Structures are given as structure tokens and as C-alpha cells.
Amino acid sequence: MLFVIIAGGYLGFKTGWQGYSVKGGYFPKGINGVLSGSATVFFSYIGFDAIACTAEEVKNPKRDLPWGIGLTLSLCCAIYMMVSVVIVGLVPYPVMDPDTPISTAFIENGMHWAMYVVSTGAILSLCASLLGAILPQPRIMMAMARDGLLPSYFEAVNQTTQVPVRSTVWTGVFAAALAFFMDVSQLAGMVSVGTLLAFTMVAVSILVLRYAPPDEATDPVFLQDQTEIKEYERRRKAISNIVLICFGSLILTSGASARFLPVYLQYIACIVGGLLLLCSSVLLSHIDQYNGQSNFGNSGGFLCPFVPWLPILCITVNIYLLINLGLGTWLRVSVWLLAGILIYIFYGNAHSKAAKEGRAYTQIGSPTRETI
């Protein structure tokens, strides 16, 4: 990356940045083209989530994980943007080979030897990509096996290294099979869908944890005084507004992306979705939040700032990117989602710890206020 930035920058100033002389400059396809491309290459930013999966192996996760994620994202974004600025400016975009754009940019400027440097760097970078893929997924499978959502076979760890060996092996086998049988562009789209869906769920979860955390839930059966009734109403309003925010974002982004619709229908969808999103966001911002330190799953460490506005922005942008990934990508992802649903229905639902605790709770009987 540093070689591309330095050598490409030198060539750009030497040749006069030919790529920016074409019509359209840095945005030849407009903002919609940039956003569509961003949705496809979003998989480039998924490596940072591996940091969060190492929480059990870090001495001070409350301090180290936020710093690690923040610094990693900042550094990657800065490097990726500088590489994009340099490469797009070296040659006009129609000249670039979509499969090898960086090598093409140097070859078109007479630096044929740079192609070998770039190719060597690309091969070596596969090690980093492999680490980003092989580190978090086995630990996720191990955690799911501990909860009973997957067979206990995946729960086993090496006694010496404490590494989930079985999950790691099977993750590698499936990853290799997918890479062998599927096209890279298809895999990139599928990974981007999964990543954006996960990030959207995280943003929604932040809103839920701040306004209606599970450990603070109020049972309507026990409502007797005004304080409990007000708390129940506050939670109900918060959840309702969060749901409306999601629907408003979906309607707004669908209207902005549906090029096949008449223009007036696009405007109507954008106006309706925008008003729904704005009104529900304002209403949610006026509802009192919990302290945050007592929220479910929080141990007093890092707390997301600018809530609810930052998660709402994240939800809206992610949904827009998801819509622009295309029907073919969604059909392929639907097959994987269906497989996951079937595994949950026929195995996870019956063997999960939560289901077993629920059945035991039902057999004992629900507690009443008198028994409590």
C-alpha cells in the first residue's frame, strides 16, 4: 500500500494526473456510482471485527478493544482512500482492468516492473486476509456451541493453546471450498451483505440497550404503582420508535434506489420515509436513556457516543448499501440464511441453553409477586 501511494503519487505529479482530466473527474458515475461500489467492496473493512472476538484473550478488553478497533479502522480508511485517490488519478478509469486495476495503472505509465511488486504484495496480503477470516469465525462457532445452538463438537479447545481447533479446521475447509467453486465478485457481494446486516443489527442493538435493556424489563403482570406503569410506557414508546426508525430508513432508501419506479413515486417514498425517520428519531431522542453502566452486557467500559443519532445514521446508510447490492447477491445470501434457519429449527431450538432454561421455568411455574 505504501509503495502504491508513494510511487503512484510520484507518477501522478510527473504525468499530470491523467485520470482526473476525463469527463466526470473523480466521480464519473456520480454519487450513486460511488455508493454502489462502496456496497460491493465493503468486505474490505471486515477484518477489524476479529479484534472484538479476542476479548477473552486480552488482559484489559475494556480499554484495549475500543482503542484497537478505532485505530485499525482509522488507519485502514486513510490508506484505502489514499490508494484510491492515486490510482484513479494515474489513468482514465475506462482503461483500467477491473481484475488488476493497480497493476494496470503502473503499466499504462511505463512502470512494468512495478507490476511484479504489486503482485507480490497482493499474494503476501492474503496472509492478512486469511488471519482476518480464520480468527473470528471459529470463536463464534465455539460460543454458539457453548450456548447449544451448534453441536458440542465445535466447543472443544486445545488444552495447551486454548484454541478452538475443530472449529478452525472446519472454517478453513468451508472457506477453501467456497473460494474454489465460486467467483470472487459473487463472494465479495455475499460477504458484504453479511457484514452490513451484522453492522445494522449492532446499531439497532445499541438503541435497544440504551432505551430498553433486557435486564431492566418490566413484566406487565406486576404493574401496580405509577412508577412501574410510567416505566413500562417509556419502554414501549422507545421500542415503537426504534421499529419506526427501521421502517422509515427502509422506505427512504428504497425510494432513493428504485430507479425502475416513476420519478413521482420515488419522491413520495422518499418524503414518506424521510418524515417517518425524522419524526421517530426526534421522539426517541426525547425519551430518557438508561445510565448505560447498568445496561445488559455492559461492564463499565466503552460506551457508544452520540446516541441515538449515530446508530440511526449507521442504520440508514447500511440499508441503502444493502439495497444497492443487487438481486443476484441477495438470492445467493438467501440460500445461506435458509440453511442457518433450518439448523436452528431442527437443532438449535431444541438444544439451546435458553430453550432448556425456559422449559425448566415452565415446569416449575411462573412466579407471582406473592411468591417473590
C-alpha positions as CSV (number, residue, x, y, z in Angstrom):
1,M,0.0,0.0,0.0
2,L,2.8,2.4,0.9
3,F,4.6,1.6,-2.4
4,V,1.4,2.3,-4.4
5,I,0.9,5.6,-2.6
6,I,4.5,6.9,-2.9
7,A,5.3,5.6,-6.4
8,G,1.9,6.3,-7.7
9,G,1.9,9.8,-6.2
10,Y,5.3,10.5,-7.9
11,L,3.9,9.3,-11.2
12,G,0.8,11.4,-10.8
13,F,2.6,14.6,-10.3
14,K,5.0,13.7,-13.1
15,T,2.3,12.9,-15.7
16,G,-0.3,15.5,-14.6
17,W,-2.9,13.1,-13.1
18,Q,-4.4,12.0,-16.4
19,G,-7.3,10.2,-14.8
20,Y,-8.8,13.4,-13.5
21,S,-8.8,15.0,-16.9
22,V,-11.6,12.8,-18.2
23,K,-15.2,13.9,-18.0
24,G,-16.6,13.4,-14.6
25,G,-13.2,13.6,-12.8
26,Y,-13.1,11.6,-9.6
27,F,-16.9,10.9,-9.7
28,P,-17.6,9.8,-13.3
29,K,-20.6,7.8,-12.3
30,G,-21.9,10.3,-9.7
31,I,-22.6,9.8,-6.1
32,N,-24.8,6.7,-6.8
33,G,-21.9,5.0,-8.6
34,V,-19.7,5.7,-5.6
35,L,-22.3,4.3,-3.1
36,S,-22.9,1.2,-5.3
37,G,-19.2,0.5,-5.5
38,S,-18.9,1.0,-1.7
39,A,-21.5,-1.6,-1.1
40,T,-19.6,-4.1,-3.2
41,V,-16.2,-3.5,-1.6
42,F,-17.5,-3.2,1.9
43,F,-15.9,-6.6,2.7
44,S,-12.5,-4.9,2.7
45,Y,-13.3,-3.4,6.1
46,I,-14.5,-6.5,7.9
47,G,-11.2,-7.5,9.4
48,F,-11.5,-5.2,12.4
49,D,-14.3,-7.3,14.0
50,A,-11.7,-10.0,14.6
51,I,-10.4,-7.7,17.4
52,A,-13.7,-8.0,19.3
53,C,-13.6,-11.8,19.0
54,T,-10.4,-11.9,21.1
55,A,-12.0,-10.3,24.2
56,E,-11.2,-13.5,26.3
57,E,-7.6,-13.4,25.3
58,V,-6.9,-9.7,26.1
59,K,-5.7,-8.6,29.5
60,N,-7.7,-5.4,29.6
61,P,-10.5,-5.7,27.0
62,K,-12.5,-2.7,28.3
63,R,-9.5,-0.4,27.4
64,D,-7.7,-2.3,24.6
65,L,-10.6,-3.4,22.3
66,P,-12.1,0.1,21.7
67,W,-8.6,1.5,21.0
68,G,-7.7,-1.4,18.8
69,I,-10.9,-1.1,16.7
70,G,-10.7,2.7,16.4
71,L,-7.0,2.8,15.4
72,T,-7.4,-0.1,13.0
73,L,-10.4,1.5,11.2
74,S,-8.8,4.9,11.1
75,L,-5.6,3.6,9.6
76,C,-7.3,1.3,7.1
77,C,-9.7,4.0,5.9
78,A,-6.8,6.5,5.5
79,I,-4.7,4.1,3.5
80,Y,-7.6,2.9,1.3
81,M,-8.6,6.4,0.4
82,M,-5.0,7.5,-0.5
83,V,-4.6,4.4,-2.7
84,S,-8.0,5.2,-4.4
85,V,-7.1,8.8,-5.0
86,V,-3.7,7.9,-6.5
87,I,-4.8,5.0,-8.8
88,V,-7.9,6.8,-10.2
89,G,-5.7,9.8,-11.0
90,L,-3.0,7.9,-12.8
91,V,-5.1,6.6,-15.7
92,P,-8.6,7.2,-17.0
93,Y,-11.0,4.7,-15.4
94,P,-12.1,3.1,-18.8
95,V,-8.5,2.0,-19.4
96,M,-8.3,0.1,-16.1
97,D,-8.6,-3.7,-16.0
98,P,-11.3,-4.4,-13.3
99,D,-9.3,-7.5,-12.2
100,T,-5.9,-5.8,-11.8
101,P,-6.5,-2.1,-11.6
102,I,-3.4,-1.2,-9.6
103,S,-1.0,-3.1,-12.0
104,T,-2.8,-1.6,-15.0
105,A,-2.3,1.9,-13.7
106,F,1.5,1.4,-13.4
107,I,1.8,-0.4,-16.7
108,E,0.0,2.4,-18.6
109,N,2.6,4.8,-17.2
110,G,5.6,2.7,-18.3
111,M,6.5,1.2,-14.9
112,H,6.2,-2.5,-15.9
113,W,8.5,-3.7,-13.1
114,A,6.0,-2.2,-10.6
115,M,3.5,-4.9,-11.7
116,Y,5.7,-7.6,-10.0
117,V,6.0,-5.6,-6.8
118,V,2.2,-5.1,-6.7
119,S,1.5,-8.8,-7.5
120,T,3.9,-9.9,-4.8
121,G,2.3,-7.6,-2.2
122,A,-1.1,-8.9,-3.2
123,I,-0.1,-12.5,-2.7
124,L,1.5,-11.7,0.7
125,S,-1.5,-9.8,1.8
126,L,-3.5,-13.0,1.5
127,C,-1.9,-14.0,4.8
128,A,-3.6,-11.0,6.5
129,S,-6.9,-11.7,4.8
130,L,-6.7,-15.3,6.0
131,L,-6.0,-14.2,9.5
132,G,-9.0,-11.9,9.5
133,A,-11.2,-14.7,8.2
134,I,-9.8,-17.6,10.3
135,L,-9.6,-15.9,13.6
136,P,-13.2,-14.7,14.5
137,Q,-15.4,-17.4,12.9
138,P,-14.1,-20.4,14.9
139,R,-14.6,-18.4,18.1
140,I,-18.1,-17.5,17.1
141,M,-18.8,-21.2,16.3
142,M,-17.3,-22.1,19.7
143,A,-19.5,-19.6,21.5
144,M,-22.6,-20.9,19.7
145,A,-21.7,-24.5,20.6
146,R,-21.4,-23.4,24.2
147,D,-24.9,-22.0,24.0
148,G,-26.2,-25.2,22.4
149,L,-27.0,-23.6,19.0
150,L,-24.4,-25.9,17.4
151,P,-23.2,-29.4,18.3
152,S,-20.9,-29.6,21.2
153,Y,-18.3,-31.0,18.8
154,F,-17.3,-27.4,17.9
155,E,-17.0,-26.4,21.6
156,A,-13.7,-28.3,22.2
157,V,-10.5,-26.3,22.6
158,N,-6.9,-27.3,22.7
159,Q,-5.8,-27.7,26.3
160,T,-2.4,-26.2,25.7
161,T,-3.1,-23.3,23.4
162,Q,-6.8,-22.8,24.3
163,V,-7.6,-22.5,20.5
164,P,-10.8,-24.0,19.1
165,V,-9.0,-26.4,16.7
166,R,-12.1,-28.2,15.4
167,S,-13.9,-25.0,14.6
168,T,-10.8,-23.6,12.9
169,V,-10.3,-26.7,10.7
170,W,-13.9,-26.7,9.5
171,T,-13.9,-23.0,8.9
172,G,-10.9,-23.4,6.7
173,V,-12.4,-26.3,4.8
174,F,-15.6,-24.3,4.0
175,A,-13.8,-21.1,3.2
176,A,-11.5,-23.0,0.7
177,A,-14.5,-24.8,-0.9
178,L,-16.3,-21.5,-1.4
179,A,-13.2,-19.8,-2.9
180,F,-12.7,-22.8,-5.2
181,F,-16.2,-23.1,-6.6
182,M,-17.4,-19.5,-6.6
183,D,-16.4,-16.3,-8.4
184,V,-14.6,-13.7,-6.4
185,S,-17.2,-11.0,-7.2
186,Q,-20.0,-13.3,-6.1
187,L,-18.2,-14.0,-2.8
188,A,-17.5,-10.3,-2.3
189,G,-21.2,-9.4,-2.6
190,M,-22.2,-12.2,-0.2
191,V,-19.7,-11.2,2.4
192,S,-20.7,-7.5,2.0
193,V,-24.4,-8.5,2.7
194,G,-23.5,-10.5,5.8
195,T,-21.2,-7.7,7.1
196,L,-23.7,-4.9,6.5
197,L,-26.5,-7.0,8.1
198,A,-24.4,-7.6,11.1
199,F,-23.4,-4.0,11.5
200,T,-27.1,-2.9,11.1
201,M,-28.1,-5.3,13.9
202,V,-25.3,-3.9,16.1
203,A,-26.7,-0.4,15.6
204,V,-30.2,-1.5,16.4
205,S,-29.0,-3.3,19.4
206,I,-27.3,-0.2,20.7
207,L,-30.6,1.6,20.6
208,V,-32.3,-1.2,22.4
209,L,-29.7,-1.5,25.1
210,R,-29.8,2.3,25.7
211,Y,-33.6,2.6,25.9
212,A,-34.9,-0.9,26.8
213,P,-32.1,-3.2,28.1
214,P,-33.3,-6.8,28.7
215,D,-32.2,-6.9,32.3
216,E,-34.4,-3.9,33.1
217,A,-37.5,-5.4,31.5
218,T,-40.8,-4.8,33.3
219,D,-43.4,-7.6,33.5
220,P,-46.9,-6.0,32.8
221,V,-48.4,-8.5,35.2
222,F,-46.5,-6.9,38.1
223,L,-47.5,-3.3,37.3
224,Q,-49.1,-1.8,40.4
225,D,-47.8,1.7,41.2
226,Q,-47.5,4.7,38.9
227,T,-43.7,4.5,38.7
228,E,-43.8,1.0,37.2
229,I,-46.6,2.0,34.8
230,K,-44.6,5.0,33.6
231,E,-41.5,2.9,33.1
232,Y,-43.4,0.3,31.1
233,E,-44.9,3.1,28.9
234,R,-41.5,4.6,28.4
235,R,-40.0,1.3,27.2
236,R,-43.0,0.7,24.9
237,K,-42.6,4.1,23.3
238,A,-38.9,3.6,22.9
239,I,-39.3,0.2,21.2
240,S,-42.1,1.5,18.9
241,N,-39.9,4.4,17.8
242,I,-36.9,2.1,17.1
243,V,-39.1,-0.1,14.9
244,L,-40.4,3.0,13.1
245,I,-36.9,4.2,12.6
246,C,-36.0,1.0,10.8
247,F,-39.1,1.1,8.6
248,G,-38.5,4.8,7.8
249,S,-34.9,4.1,6.8
250,L,-36.1,1.2,4.6
251,I,-38.7,3.3,2.8
252,L,-36.4,6.3,2.4
253,T,-33.5,4.3,1.0
254,S,-35.8,2.1,-1.2
255,G,-37.3,5.2,-2.8
256,A,-33.8,6.7,-3.4
257,S,-32.6,3.4,-5.0
258,A,-35.6,2.3,-7.0
259,R,-34.6,3.6,-10.5
260,F,-37.3,1.5,-12.1
261,L,-40.1,3.4,-10.5
262,P,-41.6,6.6,-11.9
263,V,-40.0,9.8,-10.5
264,Y,-43.1,10.9,-8.6
265,L,-43.3,7.5,-6.8
266,Q,-39.6,7.8,-5.8
267,Y,-40.3,11.3,-4.4
268,I,-43.3,10.1,-2.5
269,A,-41.4,7.2,-1.0
270,C,-38.5,9.5,0.0
271,I,-40.8,12.0,1.6
272,V,-42.9,9.5,3.5
273,G,-39.8,7.5,4.6
274,G,-37.9,10.7,5.5
275,L,-40.7,12.1,7.6
276,L,-41.2,8.8,9.4
277,L,-37.5,8.5,10.1
278,L,-37.2,12.1,11.2
279,C,-40.2,12.1,13.5
280,S,-39.4,8.8,15.1
281,S,-35.8,9.9,15.6
282,V,-36.8,13.1,17.3
283,L,-39.3,11.3,19.5
284,L,-36.7,8.7,20.5
285,S,-34.1,11.4,21.3
286,H,-36.6,13.0,23.8
287,I,-37.0,9.7,25.7
288,D,-34.8,9.3,28.7
289,Q,-31.9,6.8,28.3
290,Y,-30.6,4.4,31.0
291,N,-27.4,5.2,32.7
292,G,-25.6,2.9,30.4
293,Q,-23.3,1.5,33.1
294,S,-26.1,-0.9,34.2
295,N,-27.1,-2.0,30.7
296,F,-27.3,-5.6,29.8
297,G,-23.8,-6.8,28.6
298,N,-22.0,-3.7,29.7
299,S,-19.3,-3.9,32.4
300,G,-18.4,-0.2,32.7
301,G,-16.2,0.1,29.6
302,F,-16.6,2.0,26.3
303,L,-20.0,3.4,25.5
304,C,-21.1,4.5,22.0
305,P,-21.3,8.3,21.8
306,F,-23.9,10.4,20.1
307,V,-26.8,8.0,20.8
308,P,-29.4,7.8,19.2
309,W,-28.1,9.9,16.1
310,L,-25.0,7.9,15.3
311,P,-26.7,4.5,15.3
312,I,-29.6,5.9,13.3
313,L,-27.2,7.2,10.7
314,C,-25.5,3.8,10.6
315,I,-28.8,2.0,10.1
316,T,-29.8,4.3,7.2
317,V,-26.5,4.1,5.4
318,N,-26.2,0.4,5.8
319,I,-29.7,-0.3,4.5
320,Y,-29.0,1.9,1.5
321,L,-25.8,0.0,0.7
322,L,-27.7,-3.3,1.2
323,I,-30.3,-2.4,-1.3
324,N,-27.7,-1.5,-3.9
325,L,-26.0,-4.9,-3.8
326,G,-28.4,-6.4,-6.4
327,L,-30.9,-9.2,-6.6
328,G,-28.5,-11.9,-7.6
329,T,-26.4,-11.3,-4.4
330,W,-29.5,-11.4,-2.2
331,L,-30.6,-14.7,-3.8
332,R,-27.3,-16.3,-3.0
333,V,-27.3,-15.0,0.5
334,S,-30.9,-16.2,1.0
335,V,-29.7,-19.8,0.4
336,W,-27.2,-19.4,3.3
337,L,-29.8,-17.7,5.5
338,L,-32.2,-20.6,4.8
339,A,-29.6,-23.1,5.8
340,G,-29.0,-21.3,9.1
341,I,-32.7,-21.1,9.8
342,L,-33.1,-24.9,9.2
343,I,-30.1,-25.6,11.5
344,Y,-31.8,-23.5,14.2
345,I,-35.2,-25.1,13.7
346,F,-34.1,-28.7,13.7
347,Y,-31.2,-28.5,16.2
348,G,-30.5,-25.1,17.9
349,N,-34.1,-24.5,19.1
350,A,-34.2,-27.8,20.9
351,H,-30.7,-27.9,22.3
352,S,-30.0,-24.3,23.2
353,K,-29.5,-23.4,26.9
354,A,-32.1,-20.7,26.7
355,A,-34.7,-23.2,25.5
356,K,-33.8,-25.7,28.3
357,E,-34.0,-22.9,30.9
358,G,-37.4,-21.9,29.5
359,R,-38.7,-25.4,29.7
360,A,-37.4,-25.8,33.2
361,Y,-39.0,-22.5,34.1
362,T,-42.4,-23.6,32.7
363,Q,-42.3,-26.9,34.6
364,I,-41.6,-25.1,37.9
365,G,-44.3,-22.5,37.3
366,S,-44.2,-18.7,36.7
367,P,-43.5,-16.8,39.9
368,T,-46.1,-14.4,41.3
369,R,-45.5,-11.2,43.3
370,E,-46.6,-13.0,46.4
371,T,-44.0,-15.8,45.9
372,I,-41.3,-13.3,45.2
